Amino acid sequence: MAGQNPGTGGGALTFDVFGTVVDWRESIASEARAALGPRGFERDWHAFADRWRARYQPAIEKVRRGERPWVKLDDLHRENLFSA
C-alpha cells in the first residue's frame, strides 16, 4: 500500500441516515403536540405519525404503477397528512 493514493480508487462511502440520525417519528409527534395541543387537539401523536408514515408506500406505489401521474414527494406527503 505504500506509495498509493487512497483518493484515486474511485470508491464511495454511503450510508442511510433516515431513522438513524433523523428521528422522524419523535419529531413529528413532538411538533404536532406543540402546535396543535394548545389549540385543543388531543391525540396519540406517535400513532398519528405512524398513520401518516404508513400512507407513504401505498401513495408512491400508485405513481410507480402509473395509476396517477408523477407528483412531487412534498405533494404526496401533504395529501397523506390530511388523511392521517
Summary of the structure (lengths in Angstrom):
residues: 84
radius of gyration: 19.8
end to end distance: 55.6
largest distance: 67.1
contacts: 153
relative contact order: 0.10
helix: 58%
strand: 2%
